[in-house]
């Protein structure tokens, strides 16, 4: 009888584990649906990259790929032109924008250095 009880206990444990996993999955989907979508897209992209394309797929999808590439290049160019226009409207040149970014990064680097030094001093004083 012990073997039968042990088997039933293991089945019950497996049911509880499966129920908990299903509940946690549902909670994750409810609380963070974008992460689930991103994960699904990543898995789909990986599967698509690993599965070889047939000649028929290549034949049918090549024109679509060219069209999408042309549209993407056009969109990038339009975005570049719009961004340059906005910078000019704001009175910023390309060089001025580079200087602003450089100043920002220097400030961030200085802040990180100061924070690191403070952390080292605090750790040394506690030791």
GUKOL-22775 format. One line per field, with one value per residue: residue in three letters; chain; x, y, z of N, C-alpha, C in turn. Coordinates in Angstrom, 3 decimals. Example, Ala and Ser with C-alpha at 12.3 -4.5 7.8 and 13.67 -1.06 7.14 Angstrom:
<rs>
type c(Ala/Ser)
mol c(A/A)
n_px c(13.190/12.850)
n_py c(-5.690/-2.250)
n_pz c(7.800/7.080)
ca_px c(12.300/13.670)
ca_py c(-4.500/-1.060)
ca_pz c(7.800/7.140)
c_px c(13.200/12.900)
c_py c(-3.300/0.030)
c_pz c(7.800/7.870)
</rs>
This chain:
<rs>
type c(Unk/Unk/Unk/Unk/Unk/Unk/Unk/Unk/Unk/Unk/Unk/Unk/Unk/Unk/Unk/Unk/Unk/Unk/Unk/Unk/Unk/Unk/Unk/Unk/Unk/Unk/Unk/Unk/Unk/Unk/Unk/Unk/Unk/Unk/Unk/Unk/Unk/Unk/Unk/Unk/Unk/Unk/Unk/Unk/Unk/Unk/Unk/Unk/Unk/Unk/Unk/Unk/Unk/Unk/Unk/Unk/Unk/Unk/Unk/Unk/Unk/Unk/Unk/Unk/Unk/Unk/Unk/Unk/Unk/Unk/Unk/Unk/Unk/Unk/Unk/Unk/Unk/Unk/Unk/Unk/Unk/Unk/Unk/Unk/Unk/Unk/Unk/Unk/Unk/Unk/Unk/Unk/Unk/Unk/Unk/Unk/Unk/Unk/Unk/Unk/Unk/Unk/Unk/Unk/Unk/Unk/Unk/Unk/Unk/Unk/Unk/Unk/Unk/Unk/Unk/Unk/Unk/Unk/Unk/Unk/Unk/Unk/Unk/Unk/Unk/Unk/Unk)
mol c(A/A/A/A/A/A/A/A/A/A/A/A/A/A/A/A/A/A/A/A/A/A/A/A/A/A/A/A/A/A/A/A/A/A/A/A/A/A/A/A/A/A/A/A/A/A/A/A/A/A/A/A/A/A/A/A/A/A/A/A/A/A/A/A/A/A/A/A/A/A/A/A/A/A/A/A/A/A/A/A/A/A/A/A/A/A/A/A/A/A/A/A/A/A/A/A/A/A/A/A/A/A/A/A/A/A/A/A/A/A/A/A/A/A/A/A/A/A/A/A/A/A/A/A/A/A/A)
n_px c(0.812/2.047/3.505/1.458/0.261/2.425/2.720/0.286/0.630/2.775/1.606/-0.340/1.386/2.604/0.371/-0.158/2.176/1.973/-0.408/0.354/2.380/0.886/-0.743/1.206/2.195/-0.086/-0.389/1.991/1.576/-0.617/0.378/2.631/2.410/3.772/6.390/5.963/5.047/7.339/9.122/7.898/8.156/10.946/11.477/10.127/11.630/14.105/13.445/12.682/15.127/16.604/15.323/15.600/15.048/12.798/13.101/10.838/9.806/11.862/11.596/9.015/9.166/11.299/10.727/9.095/10.876/12.705/11.020/10.287/12.806/13.433/11.415/12.077/14.582/13.743/12.127/14.022/15.628/13.753/13.249/15.769/16.052/13.886/14.657/17.023/15.922/14.353/16.372/17.628/15.510/15.384/17.623/19.980/23.033/24.680/27.205/26.850/24.962/26.476/28.376/26.740/25.940/28.428/29.135/27.121/27.788/30.289/29.525/28.029/30.020/31.689/29.964/29.635/32.252/32.616/30.624/31.588/34.015/33.051/31.731/33.865/35.308/33.423/33.186/35.794/35.956/34.175/35.382)
n_py c(-1.190/1.188/1.943/2.628/4.789/6.520/6.985/8.281/10.532/11.734/12.276/14.115/16.147/16.842/17.825/20.110/21.582/22.027/23.512/25.773/26.753/27.393/29.410/31.340/31.919/33.021/35.270/36.625/37.199/38.866/41.015/41.902/42.186/43.104/42.163/39.457/39.411/40.394/38.339/36.220/37.147/37.108/34.371/33.470/34.762/33.538/30.870/31.207/31.943/29.644/27.666/26.470/28.283/27.582/27.166/28.134/29.895/31.797/32.733/33.846/35.710/37.433/39.785/41.188/41.625/43.351/45.549/46.264/46.945/49.172/50.929/51.185/52.437/54.848/55.813/56.134/58.109/60.217/60.604/61.400/63.818/65.257/65.384/66.881/69.250/70.005/70.439/72.631/74.480/74.804/76.179/74.819/73.554/70.864/70.539/71.897/70.277/67.927/68.902/69.380/66.760/65.679/67.214/66.368/63.618/63.901/65.042/62.948/60.998/62.245/62.370/59.630/58.918/60.427/59.301/56.686/57.101/58.068/55.785/54.011/55.335/55.250/52.482/51.895/53.289/51.900/49.527)
n_pz c(0.000/0.530/-1.697/-3.490/-2.138/-2.159/-4.897/-5.440/-3.869/-5.166/-7.626/-6.827/-5.925/-8.359/-9.706/-8.171/-8.594/-11.361/-11.434/-9.940/-11.622/-13.905/-12.852/-12.133/-14.671/-15.901/-14.273/-14.894/-17.606/-17.381/-15.850/-17.224/-20.195/-22.483/-22.248/-22.572/-25.200/-26.474/-25.836/-27.196/-29.831/-30.033/-29.771/-32.031/-34.039/-33.666/-34.235/-36.896/-37.979/-37.678/-39.141/-42.341/-45.407/-48.049/-51.613/-52.860/-50.931/-50.940/-53.548/-53.477/-51.373/-51.856/-53.510/-51.703/-49.604/-50.850/-51.343/-48.710/-47.717/-49.316/-48.496/-45.800/-45.994/-47.124/-45.024/-43.013/-44.147/-44.311/-41.583/-40.734/-42.144/-41.070/-38.390/-38.605/-39.547/-37.320/-35.446/-36.619/-36.518/-33.782/-33.389/-33.193/-34.252/-35.990/-34.869/-32.448/-31.213/-30.927/-29.121/-26.917/-26.266/-25.674/-23.420/-21.695/-21.388/-20.192/-17.773/-16.698/-16.470/-14.586/-12.400/-11.932/-11.251/-8.913/-7.301/-7.153/-5.812/-3.364/-2.480/-2.138/-0.116/1.961/2.317/3.107/5.516/7.084/7.367)
ca_px c(0.000/2.897/3.831/0.274/0.141/3.546/2.393/-0.789/1.213/3.586/0.657/-0.890/2.452/2.750/-0.801/0.032/3.253/1.421/-1.383/1.125/3.051/-0.142/-1.151/2.302/2.230/-1.218/-0.055/3.034/0.954/-1.502/1.131/3.689/2.116/4.768/7.527/5.536/5.039/8.740/9.670/7.339/8.802/12.330/11.433/9.755/12.768/15.108/12.965/12.765/16.534/17.145/14.645/16.026/13.997/12.686/13.258/9.555/9.749/12.792/11.003/7.847/9.457/12.353/10.191/8.622/12.069/13.220/10.076/10.429/14.102/13.322/10.572/12.847/15.577/13.001/11.705/15.224/16.012/12.760/13.485/17.017/15.768/13.008/15.464/17.906/15.070/13.995/17.576/17.809/14.445/15.719/18.857/21.113/23.733/25.170/28.324/26.326/24.334/27.577/28.951/25.786/26.029/29.748/29.036/26.270/28.550/31.321/28.850/27.684/31.273/32.137/29.059/29.944/33.538/32.377/29.861/32.497/34.956/32.310/31.459/35.134/35.608/32.482/33.552/37.072/35.708/33.427/36.255)
ca_py c(0.000/2.368/2.355/3.271/6.091/7.334/7.378/9.270/11.767/12.344/12.810/15.342/17.161/17.278/18.661/21.400/22.295/22.466/24.573/26.967/27.264/28.016/30.655/32.303/32.326/33.927/36.526/37.300/37.729/39.963/42.148/42.352/41.593/43.467/41.248/38.185/39.616/40.482/36.988/35.447/37.601/36.618/32.931/33.331/35.162/32.490/29.710/31.564/31.959/28.283/26.823/26.921/28.714/26.801/27.972/28.801/31.042/32.802/33.290/34.656/36.756/38.349/41.112/41.836/42.077/44.541/46.646/46.686/47.606/50.507/51.751/51.471/53.457/56.103/56.270/56.597/59.395/61.204/60.877/62.162/65.176/65.903/65.673/68.003/70.434/70.384/71.009/73.968/75.320/75.077/76.952/73.943/72.983/69.514/70.656/72.279/69.081/67.052/69.492/69.148/65.347/65.505/67.798/65.477/62.424/64.283/65.196/61.606/60.351/62.891/61.912/58.224/58.903/60.947/58.285/55.566/57.516/58.104/54.405/53.444/55.956/54.719/51.097/51.897/53.767/50.880/48.346)
ca_pz c(0.000/0.605/-3.059/-4.046/-1.488/-2.639/-6.269/-5.362/-3.321/-6.233/-8.615/-6.233/-5.960/-9.749/-10.017/-7.497/-9.310/-12.646/-11.155/-9.560/-12.823/-14.752/-12.191/-12.275/-16.074/-16.120/-13.586/-15.669/-18.817/-16.987/-15.313/-18.123/-21.504/-23.499/-22.124/-23.156/-26.655/-26.899/-25.752/-28.310/-31.064/-30.027/-30.053/-33.448/-34.867/-33.550/-35.000/-38.314/-38.398/-37.656/-40.121/-43.671/-46.335/-49.280/-52.833/-53.113/-50.026/-51.457/-54.768/-53.137/-50.395/-52.303/-53.859/-50.482/-48.892/-51.548/-51.092/-47.315/-47.603/-49.926/-47.618/-44.584/-46.351/-47.275/-43.696/-42.308/-44.741/-43.887/-40.164/-40.659/-42.616/-40.090/-37.205/-38.932/-39.601/-35.950/-34.822/-37.174/-35.960/-32.385/-33.372/-32.895/-35.398/-35.753/-33.939/-31.139/-30.644/-30.496/-27.914/-25.818/-25.898/-25.050/-22.084/-20.910/-21.041/-19.233/-16.485/-16.209/-16.068/-13.347/-11.340/-11.647/-10.557/-7.564/-6.572/-6.890/-4.765/-2.103/-2.078/-1.662/1.185/2.943/2.577/3.845/6.880/7.828/7.498)
c_px c(0.853/3.249/2.661/0.086/1.224/3.265/1.319/-0.260/2.033/2.694/0.051/0.143/2.620/1.594/-0.640/1.104/2.732/0.427/-0.668/1.814/2.060/-0.585/-0.061/2.408/1.106/-0.958/0.985/2.458/0.091/-0.713/2.192/3.483/3.155/5.987/7.191/5.543/6.478/9.400/9.170/7.948/10.233/12.375/11.081/10.897/13.854/14.697/13.054/14.186/17.101/16.533/15.023/14.830/13.986/12.874/11.983/9.413/10.658/12.190/9.854/8.181/10.515/11.799/9.699/9.803/12.660/12.326/10.211/11.745/14.068/12.500/11.326/13.899/14.910/12.586/12.892/15.652/15.045/12.964/14.746/16.779/14.886/13.780/16.393/17.119/14.695/15.187/17.813/16.760/14.734/17.009/20.081/21.735/24.171/26.297/27.849/25.670/25.396/28.192/28.047/25.874/27.352/29.719/28.209/27.054/29.668/30.723/28.497/28.933/31.776/31.273/29.361/31.254/33.371/31.632/30.741/33.476/34.277/32.049/32.715/35.475/34.704/32.840/34.841/36.859/34.969/34.306/37.209)
c_py c(1.249/2.867/3.096/4.663/7.046/7.843/8.455/10.606/12.486/12.951/14.108/16.466/17.712/18.172/20.050/22.227/22.839/23.607/25.869/27.582/27.967/29.351/31.714/32.805/33.310/35.276/37.315/37.922/38.942/41.204/42.681/41.782/41.940/42.561/39.896/38.297/39.653/39.105/36.105/35.837/37.084/35.131/32.692/33.698/34.100/31.264/29.991/31.554/30.547/27.375/27.326/27.292/27.814/27.736/28.750/30.022/32.165/33.514/34.254/35.851/37.757/39.716/41.884/42.389/43.324/45.747/47.170/47.422/49.013/51.432/52.125/52.538/54.815/56.682/56.805/57.955/60.495/61.586/61.718/63.620/65.934/66.276/66.846/69.306/70.928/70.991/72.426/74.925/75.700/75.880/76.123/73.433/71.571/69.547/71.014/71.081/68.104/67.569/69.250/67.698/65.089/66.032/66.909/64.248/62.738/64.450/63.859/60.890/60.929/62.424/60.469/58.113/59.359/59.918/57.092/55.893/57.541/56.701/53.762/54.014/55.384/53.280/51.029/52.329/52.743/49.661/48.502)
c_pz c(0.000/-0.774/-3.700/-3.446/-1.985/-4.055/-6.271/-4.838/-4.389/-7.319/-8.100/-6.255/-7.374/-10.162/-9.406/-8.211/-10.634/-12.457/-10.787/-10.768/-13.746/-14.167/-12.346/-13.710/-16.373/-15.468/-14.384/-16.934/-18.480/-16.567/-16.273/-19.529/-22.572/-23.445/-22.749/-24.683/-27.176/-26.871/-26.889/-29.634/-31.159/-30.354/-31.525/-34.377/-34.843/-34.360/-36.495/-38.828/-38.499/-38.715/-41.514/-44.556/-47.564/-50.470/-53.133/-52.211/-50.520/-52.663/-54.431/-52.248/-50.839/-52.709/-52.635/-49.693/-49.528/-51.273/-49.673/-47.099/-48.166/-49.040/-46.342/-44.862/-46.502/-45.926/-42.908/-42.838/-44.308/-42.423/-39.988/-41.057/-41.622/-38.832/-37.434/-38.987/-38.214/-35.217/-35.326/-36.622/-34.511/-32.267/-33.032/-34.188/-35.023/-34.723/-32.537/-30.455/-30.152/-29.203/-26.710/-25.333/-25.183/-23.620/-21.169/-20.469/-20.055/-17.841/-15.869/-15.722/-14.749/-12.182/-10.950/-10.880/-9.114/-6.719/-6.216/-5.781/-3.405/-1.584/-1.501/-0.291/2.271/3.318/3.392/5.289/7.722/8.118/8.565)
</rs>
